[in-house]
Structures are given as structure tokens and as C-alpha cells.
Amino acid sequence: MARCLHTGQQRLACQMFGPLLGQEPHDCGRDLWPGYEPDADQAAVYGLWCYCPPAGSPVPCGPEHPDAIPNVTRLMRNGIWDREKCRWVLLDGAPL
């Protein structure tokens, strides 16, 4: 999952869905897959955790839950991609 340094999303998504979503063509930059979810550490720092029950959607929880994982989807939903810093920034007042 190489990241698009312009949008913060997966680079492949820009190529496949960008035109369908009305995105202007852009240079995705050069990002290499580090071997793990690149935003997991950042979601953990912001305190965004969830667990995934066998059937259903992820459920928000704290880091003390035995099945807790960083909630990267929530990070992307409640934040904006900072192109200069190459990281997600939570919006002021975003629900945690």
C-alpha cells in the first residue's frame, strides 16, 4: 500500500477512482510501503482505537480492550491530510 503524498490515501485508489470522484490528475509522489499500516502509529497517538467483532462493523474502544487495534479509518474520516507534513491532522472539534 504505497501512499499518495497528495491525498494521503492509497496511491492505487488515485489511479482507479480519482477520475470517478472528480479528482484533478496529480503527482502522487514517491512513497514506499513500509511493511505495516503507515497510519496506525498516528491513530494510536490520537487515541483512536477499535475492535472488530466477528460480524459487524468496528467498535470504538480504548487501548485496554484485549482486541484493540488503531482505528485508521476513523483517523482518515475525522482528519485532513497535511501534504507538507505527510501525515493526518485531526480537525478541531472532530468527534473522537
Secondary structure, 3 states (H helix, E strand, C coil): CCECCCCCCEHHHHHHHCCCCCCCCCCCCCCCCCCCCCCHHHHHHCCCEEECCCCCCCEEECCCCCCCEECHHHHHHCEEEECCCCEEEECCCCCC
